[in-house]
Every structure is written in structure tokens, then in C-alpha cells.
Amino acid sequence: MKIKYSNLQNVEENLEIGDCKSIIILAANGLGKSSLGRKIKNDLGDKCLRIPSQKDLFIPKTFTIIDEDSSTKSLGKTRTINGKGNFTNNSAQGNNEMIDDFNEVITTLISNHMSVFANFGEKVKNTGIKDEGTPESRFEKVSNIFSKVFSGYILKIDKQKLKINDYEIDDISDGERSAIYLISKCVLDDNAELIIVDEPESHLNSALLNELWDLIEEEKRDAKFIYLTHNLEFADYKNNTERYWIKDFDYKDKKWDIEKIESVEIPNDLIIRIIGVKKKKILFCEGNSETGTRDYELYRHLYPDFTVIPVTSGSCFDVIKYVKALKVSGQVYNKEYFGLVDRDFRDDESVLEEERNGIFSLPTAIYEGLFLREEIINLFTKNSLVEKEKFISSVRGKYNSNEFLNARNRDKIQKETNKKRKELKASTAQESRMTIEINLDWVINENLNLNEMLKLLKNKDIKSVYQYSEIVDFVKKEIVNKNSEIYKQMKEFMPDIKKYEV
């Protein structure tokens, strides 16, 4: 199935739904999602069912039952928000449209159910069994899907009233109302080859969203689906779908710049999140919130012009990989990409080379070292020299090092390691086992390989250093104030990413 639209150069383009069941089109507000849905509906007519984002979910307590054909003709009724009572079946109402046919939807379901029961009900009533020749009413289809999504809840008709278990329908949540409406609209339409859903997440919990639409898609086996959304979680986890995003939109002439989301060797959830943010600059960093590392909490305050995104692995190698992959992919999603990683033992030459690719290193070997810099300790203990001496003694005692606070040994370690590597002509596989003998300020004449040295620096025992956590809390509290001394000191020695922007 091909969906036609005009691009910004007024050239006709196609969105093609191939073997997949659906496509998802992502866009920020104001980039023409609803306008695109209306255009497709107008082009395809009765072959397309379009469900707008704005829906009146009011359900009457009782329904006046009319014949099924008459109630079906009233489906799709819309009105303009500022024109009460102005009803029409034309779906091209503009941005003020409000679909207002819930009463007709439920009436049609009940009418169909009563019609099926009238023809087959006596047989079922007498035997208690529905054989293969007994059709399933549309209401039963809706009820079955609803019960699978909302476990333990049964949708039923009781004396021309709609109930869930024993509750009146007006007592249910907006999410439950929305689910009933969405399921019903899709089940009741027999002609649609394409179903367009504007904001499929309407009032629904994310945990239920994918299951709901998977079940509806299963029911509507002969139809394709287009979801217009800015819900990142739905776009990320929806199965059997292809994803597009709207880069730009000309409202006056109704033209779109739409691009397919291609894989660029980074997790799909990161791509979706990148597209969903408004800021043009993306800063990837180490740190995974699930494992307790919170680097990004600090960086998002220090770099307010950037959207800071921690990579899911927490690895500096993935930060570097993602930035480079996005920059060379040709599909940058209207964004600029940068990375911020721990210095580790990279030498100055390596750091400068990475900066040319937009990847910056901290002034300390590890993120935790930022809070152990003497400038920050001085501010934290400015009212008590005794506390300052206690803290510094605690750090020195823990690491047997006068130099740890600024990680000044990193270049010395790297230099000696590179020298040893050249001497041995070591392969990549041998590098992890290489040992160096070097007189360090904090380890005297010890044989340590590079990985052991790095592991020692990254040891989580750093959190047991006297008052370390208090410093972290102090910095987090103060950093939100751009005029505080903590903010100024942090900005003073953090990488100046802005001057490298392209």
C-alpha cells in the first residue's frame, strides 16, 4: 500500500507499507501529524478509517436502541470545538475538530448484539453452547479484546446499559473509556483497508498500550495501520512496524519532509528519544540510571543548552561509537551530536583527536574525581579547615596518594604503557596483560597492568571516602543556581563544548 504526499520541493512522494502491519510516524507538536492524517483520509475516502486525537468520551447511562443500519450511518460524526452542535460526517474539519460519536458507537454495538442474539440466542439459551455456526456479535469482539487488556474486567450489556462488571459505565476511568472507543471504532468498520490513529496513546497507560493495539491489529487482519504519535515508548516497543519521522512541515501548502528512521548501529530507543526532543544539541555521556551512576544529573545542569542522554550500557566506548556513527550516517535528525566521557588514561594527543570528533573528556580520570577536586573540597569545607584536613586525609589514606585529587598520573601511566607496548610489539590481545614498572606517587615500584590501574581508580569504594556522598549532595543542590560558586568552579574546569560546535 502506497500513501501519497507532496514534499517541500513539491515533488510527489510515497509512504509505503510493505510486509509490516503498520507504520509509526513520529513528530513534535506543530509538524503536521493531524494534517497528514486528514490528507490521507480525504484521498482514500471510505477505504480509510481515521480516528482523530481529540475525542469526546462522554457515555450516556442508557441508550435508545435503533436499527443497526441507522446507527451505523451516524458513525464518524465530528464537530468543531468552537461550534457546538455543528455536526458533520466530513472528517476534514481542521485543527479544531472533535469527534463526537461515542453514543452512536455504543448504540451500534448494542443493536448488533441484540440482532445476533435474536437470531441465535434461543439456541444458545437452550443449550448453553455456541456452535461453529453461531456468529460472534461485534459487541462480544469488543468485550473480548477489552477483557484481555484489562484483566479481570468484563464489559457487558445490562438492560440497555453498558457496564464493566457491576459498575456503571460513567464510573470508569478515561483510559478505559478510550480503550472501549478505540476497539469499537476499529471493530465496527468493515470497509477500511487503512486505519489511521492520531495519538494512539490517548489516556492509556504505557504498559497497556502495545497490547491493546496488537490485539486490535490481530482482529483487523485485512487492514494496515498508521500511528501518528509523539509517544516515544510506544514508538520504540511497537512490534511489526516501520518508523518514520516528520522533519519539517509547510502548513500553508500542506507539504511535508518525511524520512524513514534507519538503523545506525545504536539502540532504537535512543534514536526515538533523539527525535522526540526539541533541543538541537545532543550530549551522550556515560552512566546508567539502573546501575546507580548518575553522571547525567550533573551534566544536564552544567550544559543546559544540550539534551543529555546517558547510554544504556554506561560505556565510554559506546558514547564514542554513537557520536561517530550518527555523524557519518547522513541521518542526523536535525541534531548536533557530542560526547562526554571519563578521561581514564587517555593521553593529551588522544583527547585532542577525539575533541575534533565532538567527544570530550573530563579533567579527571573518572566522574567521581570531579567531586574530589581541591577546588570543590575548598568550597565544601570553607567554614572549617579542620573538616577539610579530615577529608583530604581520608582520601589519602584510602588511596595512599597525594596526587589522586587531580589524577595527575594518568599521562605518566599512558606514556609508559605506550613505550612498553612498542618495545614488546604487543598485539591487541596482549595489551590487557601488559605490566609496567613505574615510580608513581601513590604506588611505589608496583607491577600493575593497565586494566588493574584503571580498575583501581574506578573502584566503587570511592563512595566510602569520608564525606564523599555529602559533597555530591552539596554540589547537586548548589549546581542548579547559575550564580553559585560551585557552578562557576565546575564550569571553569569542565570541557567547553560550545566552542567546538559545528
PyMOL commands that set and color helices and strands:
alter all, ss='L'
color gray80, all
select helices_A, chain A and resi 33-47+68-73+102-127+138-149+169-171+174-188+206-219+232-237+268-276+289-291+295-302+316-329+348-355+367-372+374-380+385-399+404-406+410-424+428-431+450-457+460-464+468-479+485-493+498-500
alter helices_A, ss='H'
color red, helices_A
select strands_A, chain A and resi 2-6+12-16+22-26+48-51+78-80+87-88+97-99+155-157+162-164+167-168+194-198+224-229+241-250+255-260+281-285+306-310+336-341+359-361+435-438+446-449
alter strands_A, ss='S'
color yellow, strands_A
deselect
rebuild
show_as cartoon
